Amino acid sequence: MLSTHVGPWSNLVRRRLQKRRFPVRNLFYFMTRNDQLEIYMAQTQNVRTLDRGWAHLVRSINRDLVVDNTVSADLHTKLLALLFSAWSEATFSKLVHTPYGFDLDEMAQIKTEASRHSIVHGWFKCLQLGLQKIESSSKSSYIPNINQSLQRIIRTYVEAPSLLRNKVAHGQWNTCLNNLNTAVNAETTAKLNGVNVVTLTIWKEAHTVLSRLIEDLIVSPQKAFSRDYWTHLTQLENHLTETSTWTLEKRVEGLKRKKSFRPS
């Protein structure tokens, strides 16, 4: 059972380190099991709230698309991108603090990696540490294949979207600048303008399955993960293959067709 005991020592250490201007990343190593549980519960609530906000914004976008209100649809889509960014970070934090998953030292390593580099590096660290929990298999390719498959998902549905999320978060809603803000970045601008509710929905669904896979990996590597991994991965890959043909135009067509069948 997770300990809920909190002594004065951890708080005292934090205060003294902060007074000495100790690097913030090193404070991760002074988190307690009680801190972990509190953060997990908080992020669980945050994810639920963001999921409700997601559903509300998607309904708003659907209404805009049905009446061809492109201005409102574009505004709500940018807000949905911001919400996706917040949801992605909350989901990642919830995963890292999952009870009976990572130990305190492993959580500190993940947070340090994300703090020093990016949340993408944090995901890769989660995967690396999670794979270490799998008992050696007679199949020499078992763990490398899992690593390759999940790394591909992280690169495609975490790393690539994170670049565009950063642009939206910094107010570059129409035209993107380069990283130094010294010139317009036409390539990134084109990618941003190609993001719509369909794109964001695919990103979110891929994130959800990725989080479930890694949670199984760290909580039950020998049972739930071994039992469900290939099923979840196959379902995700089939779904992503199906959604690769989805377009905003087809979504609008479907929404208008559905509305036409409703009684006035």
N, C-alpha and C positions, 0 to 999 in steps of 0.2 A: 504494500500500500504506500502511496506517496505520502511523505511526511508533510504535515501542515505547520510544523513548529517553526517559528521565526524568532530568533534571538536578537539581541541588540547588536551583536557583533557585526553582521553583514551591513547594517545601516551605518555603524560607526566607521567601518572600513571605507564605505562609499564616501562619507563626508570628508574623511581625512585625505583620500585620494583626490577628491575634487578640489580641495583646498590647495593641494600640491600641483594641480593642473596635470594630473596623471592622464595619459592618453585615454580617450573615451572607450576605445575598443577593448582595453584591458579591464574595464569595469564589468565586461560580460562574464569574466571568470569569477565574479563574486555574487552571482545570482544563486538563489536557493531554490529548493524544490517547491516551496510555497509560492515563490515568485513565478515559477514556471506554470503552476496550476492557475494562478490568478490571471496571467497573461493569456493562457489558453482559453479560459472561460470568457475573458473580455473579447478576444478576437473571434470567438464563436458567435458572440452576440453581434459584433461588428459585421461579420460576413452575412449573417441573417438580415441585418438592416440593409446592407448593400444589395443583397439579392432582391429585397422588396423594391428598392429604388430602381434596380435594373428592370424589373417587370413593369414598373410604372413608366419608365422612359421608353421602353420598347412599344408599349401600347400607344404612347404619344406619337412616336415615329410612324407607327402603322396608320394612325388616323391622318397624319400629315401626308403620307404617301397616297392614301386613297383619294384625297381631294387635290392632289398635285401641288401641295404647299411646300415647294422645294426649300424656301428660305427657312421655314420653321423646322423642316425635316433635317436640314443641314446643321442648324443650331442644336437640336436635340441629339443629333449623332455625335457632335463634338462633346457634348455633356456626357453622353454614354461612354465615349472614349476615356474621359476623365474618371468616370465612375468605374470603368473597367480597370484602370490603373490602380485606384484605391482598393478595389476588390482583390486584384491580383496580389498586392502587397499584404493585405489582411489575411488572405488565404495562405500565403507563404509563411507568415508569422505563426498562424494557427498550426500549420503542419510542423514547423520547427519545435513548437512547445507542446506537441501532442504527448499526453501522459503515457508512460511506459514505452516511449520511443527512444529518442536520443538521450544520452546521459548529459550531465551539466557541462562537462568538458567538450563534448561534441557540439552542443548548442553554441558554446562560446566560439568554437572554431568556425561554425557556419556564419554566425553573426559578424565575426571579424572579417571573414572573406567578403561578405556582402557589403560591409562598411568600407573596407579598403578599396574594393573594386566596383561591384554592382550586384544587384539582386540576382542577375543571371549566374554570376560566380557562386552565389549562395546556393542556388538550385543545384549546380554541379557538385558542390561540396556535400549537399544532402544526399545526392545519388552515390557519391564516392563512399561516404560513411555508411550509408544504408547497405551497399553491396558487401561491405565487410562483415555484415551480420549473417550472411548466408553461409551455411556450412558447405565445405568443399564438396563438389559433385564429381562423380565418376566421368561425367561428360565435361571434357576440358573446355568446350565452347559455351557452356551454359551461362556462366557469369559474363564473359565478354560479349555474348549476343544480347543479353539484357542491357548491359552498359551501352552498347551501340544503339539499340532501339530507343532507349530513354534519352540518351544524349541528343539523338536526332529530333525527338519531340521537343526537348528544351530549346534547341537551336531554332527550330521552326516556329514554335508557338509561345516562346518566352523571350528569347533574345531578339528576334526580328521585330515583334510588336513593341518591345520596350523602347526601341529607338524612336518610334513614332509617338509613343505615349509621352516621352520626355519633351518632344516638340510641342505637343498640345498643352502639356502642363506648364510650359514656359510661354504660353500665349501665342504660339505660332500656328494659328488656326487656319490660315489661308495660304501663307507663303512661308516656307521654312528657310532658316539660315544655316550656315555651316557651324561647326562646333565652337569656333572662335568668334562667331557673330560678325564676321568681316565680309561676308558675301552671301548672296542667295544660293540655296542648294536646290537646283531644279529637280534632281533625281528624287530627293526626299519629298519635295513638294508634290511631285506626281504620285508617289506612294501614298502620301497622306490624303490627297484628294480621291484616291481609290478606295479608301476605307469607308465602309458603310455598315449598316446594322447587320447585314449578312456576315461580313468579315468579322465583326466584333463577336457575334454569336458563335462562330466557329472557334475563335480564339478562346472564348470562355469555356466552351465544352471541352476543348483539348486540355486546358488548364485543370478542369475538374477531374478528368480521368487521370492525368499525370499526378495530381495530389493524392488521389485514391490509391494509385499504384505504389507511390513512395510511402504512404502511411502504412499500407499492408507490409511493405518491405521492412520498415523499422519497428513495427509493433509485433508482427507475426511472420517473420521471414521464412520459417520452416513449414508453416501451415497455410494461413490465408494467402500469403503471397505466392507460394509454390502452387497452390490449388487454383488460384484465380488469375494469375498473371497473364497467361496466354489468352484466356477468355476475354479479359478486359482489353488487352492490346489488340486482339483481332477485331473486337467490336469497334474500338477507336479507329483503327486503320480502315475498316469498312465504311464507317461513318464519314471519315475524312475524304475517302474516295467518292462517296455519294455527294457530299457537300461541295466537292471541287467543281461541280457543274452548276451550283447555285449562283444566281446573279440577283442584283437588286431589281432588275427589270422583271424577272420571273416572280420575285416576291410581290411586286406591285400588281402584276397581272393576277396573281392568286388572290391577293387581298380584295381587289376590285370584283373579281368573279364571286368571291364569298359574300361580299356586300350585296351584290345584285340578286342573290338568292334569298336575302332576308326580306320579310314583309315590311312594307313601308309604314 
